[in-house]
Amino acid sequence: MADQTHVLFVEDDDVIREATQLALERDGFAVTAMPDGLSGLEAFRADRPDIALLDVMVPGLDGVSLCRRIRDESTVPVIMLSARADSIDVVLGLEAGADDYVTKPFDGAVLVARIRAVLRRFGHAGGADRGEGSADAAAGGVLSFGELEIDTEGMEVRKAGQPVALTPTEMRLLLEFSSAPGTVLSRDKLLERVWDYGWGGDTRVVDVHVQRLRTKIGQDRIETVRGFGYKLKA
């Protein structure tokens, strides 16, 4: 039990909550399932899970607000679950600090694959096993881009000498850019390298994370190349 990945699952629909919990447990996860946001926050603080699955529309404290509360306290990976693929739901969840989202109804195998992909980025579930990971590509010391400094070994970032707090997903995204400064990286390529998608994904995930990264390292540091993608200014 001690080496099981611990999942916090917050979902108010009894049928979905119980069926998903059973499916995840069959795949080897330890699951704490809660029916509302407030009990989910209490469980998060008590158990410190490895990953959180949060439905957007839960009572008491909605999933987006819960994600913000979790992100204020931790960089634990968060996947939002939504019954709609509306841009508002998706963007609000990602802007709150979520690392990915899955639209309901979802296939159990797809959900597990997305969970494992997120966990690989965060060093859980066997670690970062991609061989060509972002950290490996950018490893080698401290990289400087103007007032921005990236310690690729210590996994630390400073802007004008002050530390910048990044989530693991934001750090991996920055490492991808810094490994090839001045090179345009497409959204699809970033989905593959950072989000570990072996299938087509929603590029809004990339766009929101790039914007979140810009607010932390400087709006002008990452340039949009319309129709192609993004690049880090050298």
C-alpha positions as CSV (number, residue, x, y, z in Angstrom):
1,M,0.0,0.0,0.0
2,A,2.8,2.4,0.9
3,D,4.1,2.6,-2.7
4,Q,0.6,3.0,-4.3
5,T,-0.1,6.3,-6.0
6,H,-2.8,8.1,-4.0
7,V,-5.6,9.8,-5.9
8,L,-8.0,12.3,-4.4
9,F,-11.2,12.2,-6.4
10,V,-13.9,14.8,-5.8
11,E,-17.2,14.1,-7.6
12,D,-20.8,14.6,-6.4
13,D,-22.5,12.1,-8.7
14,D,-22.7,8.9,-6.6
15,V,-22.7,6.5,-9.6
16,I,-19.7,8.2,-11.4
17,R,-17.8,8.5,-8.1
18,E,-18.2,4.9,-7.1
19,A,-17.6,3.4,-10.6
20,T,-14.5,5.6,-11.2
21,Q,-13.1,4.8,-7.8
22,L,-13.4,1.0,-8.5
23,A,-11.9,1.4,-11.9
24,L,-8.9,3.3,-10.5
25,E,-8.4,0.9,-7.7
26,R,-8.4,-2.0,-10.2
27,D,-5.5,-0.2,-12.0
28,G,-3.6,-0.1,-8.7
29,F,-4.3,3.3,-7.4
30,A,-5.3,4.1,-3.8
31,V,-8.3,6.4,-4.0
32,T,-9.9,8.8,-1.5
33,A,-13.3,9.8,-3.0
34,M,-15.3,12.8,-1.7
35,P,-18.7,14.1,-2.7
36,D,-18.1,17.9,-2.4
37,G,-15.4,20.5,-2.4
38,L,-15.2,21.2,1.3
39,S,-14.7,17.6,2.2
40,G,-12.3,17.3,-0.7
41,L,-10.2,20.1,0.7
42,E,-10.2,18.5,4.1
43,A,-9.1,15.2,2.6
44,F,-6.3,16.9,0.6
45,R,-4.9,18.6,3.7
46,A,-5.1,15.4,5.8
47,D,-3.8,12.9,3.2
48,R,-1.6,14.9,0.8
49,P,-2.4,12.8,-2.2
50,D,-0.1,12.4,-5.2
51,I,-2.8,13.7,-7.7
52,A,-6.2,15.3,-7.5
53,L,-9.1,14.7,-9.9
54,L,-11.7,17.5,-9.4
55,D,-15.1,17.7,-11.0
56,V,-15.9,21.3,-12.0
57,M,-19.5,21.3,-10.7
58,V,-19.4,20.0,-7.1
59,P,-21.4,21.5,-4.2
60,G,-20.0,23.5,-1.3
61,L,-16.8,24.6,-2.9
62,D,-16.7,24.2,-6.7
63,G,-13.9,22.4,-8.5
64,V,-12.3,25.5,-9.8
65,S,-12.2,27.2,-6.4
66,L,-10.9,24.0,-4.9
67,C,-8.2,23.8,-7.4
68,R,-7.1,27.4,-6.5
69,R,-7.1,26.5,-2.8
70,I,-4.9,23.4,-3.5
71,R,-2.6,25.4,-5.8
72,D,-2.1,28.0,-3.0
73,E,-0.7,25.2,-0.8
74,S,0.9,22.7,-3.1
75,T,2.2,21.9,-6.6
76,V,0.5,18.5,-6.6
77,P,-0.8,17.7,-10.1
78,V,-4.5,18.5,-10.7
79,I,-6.8,17.2,-13.5
80,M,-10.2,18.8,-13.9
81,L,-13.2,16.8,-14.9
82,S,-16.1,18.6,-16.7
83,A,-19.4,17.4,-18.2
84,R,-18.9,20.1,-20.9
85,A,-16.1,21.0,-23.2
86,D,-17.0,24.7,-23.0
87,S,-14.1,27.0,-23.3
88,I,-15.1,28.8,-20.1
89,D,-15.0,25.6,-18.0
90,V,-11.7,24.5,-19.6
91,V,-10.0,27.9,-19.3
92,L,-11.2,28.6,-15.8
93,G,-9.9,25.3,-14.6
94,L,-6.5,25.7,-16.3
95,E,-6.2,29.3,-15.1
96,A,-6.9,28.1,-11.6
97,G,-3.7,26.0,-11.8
98,A,-4.9,22.6,-13.2
99,D,-2.4,20.7,-15.3
100,D,-4.9,19.0,-17.6
101,Y,-8.6,18.3,-18.0
102,V,-10.8,15.5,-19.1
103,T,-14.4,15.8,-20.5
104,K,-17.2,13.6,-19.2
105,P,-18.3,11.1,-20.1
106,F,-14.8,9.6,-20.2
107,D,-13.4,6.2,-21.0
108,G,-11.8,4.7,-18.0
109,A,-8.7,3.7,-20.0
110,V,-8.3,7.2,-21.3
111,L,-8.6,8.7,-17.8
112,V,-5.9,6.3,-16.5
113,A,-3.6,7.2,-19.4
114,R,-4.0,10.9,-18.7
115,I,-3.3,10.3,-15.0
116,R,-0.2,8.3,-15.7
117,A,1.0,10.9,-18.3
118,V,0.7,13.7,-15.7
119,L,2.4,11.6,-13.0
120,R,5.3,10.9,-15.3
121,R,5.8,14.6,-15.7
122,F,5.8,15.0,-11.9
123,G,8.2,12.1,-11.3
124,H,5.6,9.7,-9.9
125,A,4.7,6.3,-11.3
126,G,8.1,5.2,-12.4
127,G,9.5,8.6,-12.9
128,A,10.2,10.6,-16.1
129,D,10.8,7.7,-18.4
130,R,10.7,9.4,-21.8
131,G,14.5,9.3,-22.4
132,E,14.3,12.7,-24.2
133,G,12.6,14.5,-21.4
134,S,12.7,18.3,-21.1
135,A,15.0,18.2,-18.2
136,D,17.5,16.0,-20.0
137,A,17.4,18.2,-23.1
138,A,18.1,21.4,-21.2
139,A,20.4,19.9,-18.5
140,G,23.8,21.4,-18.0
141,G,23.8,24.2,-15.6
142,V,22.4,27.8,-15.4
143,L,20.9,29.3,-18.6
144,S,20.5,33.0,-18.8
145,F,18.0,35.0,-21.0
146,G,18.3,38.6,-20.0
147,E,17.2,38.9,-16.4
148,L,15.8,35.4,-16.5
149,E,18.0,32.6,-15.1
150,I,17.1,28.9,-15.3
151,D,19.1,26.4,-13.1
152,T,18.4,23.2,-15.1
153,E,20.0,21.0,-12.5
154,G,18.5,22.5,-9.3
155,M,15.2,23.1,-11.1
156,E,15.1,26.7,-10.0
157,V,14.2,29.9,-11.8
158,R,15.1,33.5,-11.0
159,K,14.0,36.7,-12.5
160,A,16.1,39.8,-11.7
161,G,17.6,37.7,-8.9
162,Q,14.3,36.9,-7.3
163,P,13.0,33.3,-7.2
164,V,10.1,32.4,-9.5
165,A,7.7,29.7,-8.2
166,L,6.6,27.4,-11.1
167,T,4.5,24.3,-11.1
168,P,6.2,21.2,-12.5
169,T,4.2,21.5,-15.7
170,E,5.3,25.2,-16.1
171,M,8.9,24.2,-15.4
172,R,8.9,21.5,-18.0
173,L,7.3,23.9,-20.5
174,L,10.0,26.5,-19.8
175,L,12.7,23.8,-20.1
176,E,11.4,22.9,-23.6
177,F,11.6,26.5,-24.7
178,S,15.1,27.1,-23.1
179,S,16.5,23.9,-24.7
180,A,16.0,25.6,-28.1
181,P,15.8,29.4,-27.7
182,G,14.7,31.2,-30.8
183,T,13.2,28.0,-32.2
184,V,9.5,28.0,-32.9
185,L,7.7,25.1,-31.1
186,S,4.3,24.1,-32.3
187,R,1.4,23.5,-29.9
188,D,1.3,19.9,-31.0
189,K,5.0,19.4,-30.3
190,L,4.6,21.0,-26.9
191,L,1.6,18.7,-26.1
192,E,3.8,15.7,-27.1
193,R,6.9,16.8,-25.2
194,V,5.4,18.4,-22.1
195,W,2.0,16.7,-21.7
196,D,3.3,13.4,-23.0
197,Y,0.3,13.0,-25.3
198,G,0.6,10.1,-27.7
199,W,-2.6,11.3,-29.3
200,G,-4.2,14.5,-30.4
201,G,-4.9,16.9,-27.5
202,D,-6.6,20.2,-26.9
203,T,-4.1,23.0,-27.6
204,R,-6.0,25.3,-25.2
205,V,-4.0,23.5,-22.5
206,V,-0.8,24.8,-24.1
207,D,-2.1,28.3,-24.6
208,V,-3.3,28.8,-21.0
209,H,0.0,27.4,-19.6
210,V,2.0,29.7,-21.8
211,Q,0.0,32.6,-20.6
212,R,0.5,31.5,-17.0
213,L,4.2,31.2,-17.6
214,R,4.4,34.6,-19.2
215,T,2.9,36.2,-16.1
216,K,5.7,34.8,-14.0
217,I,8.8,35.2,-16.2
218,G,7.7,38.3,-18.3
219,Q,5.1,38.8,-20.9
220,D,7.6,39.5,-23.7
221,R,9.9,36.6,-23.0
222,I,7.8,34.0,-24.9
223,E,6.8,35.2,-28.4
224,T,3.7,34.0,-30.3
225,V,4.4,33.1,-33.9
226,R,1.0,33.2,-35.4
227,G,0.0,30.1,-37.2
228,F,3.0,28.1,-36.0
229,G,3.4,28.2,-32.2
230,Y,5.7,29.9,-29.6
231,K,9.4,30.6,-29.1
232,L,11.6,31.8,-26.3
233,K,13.4,35.0,-27.1
234,A,17.1,34.4,-26.9
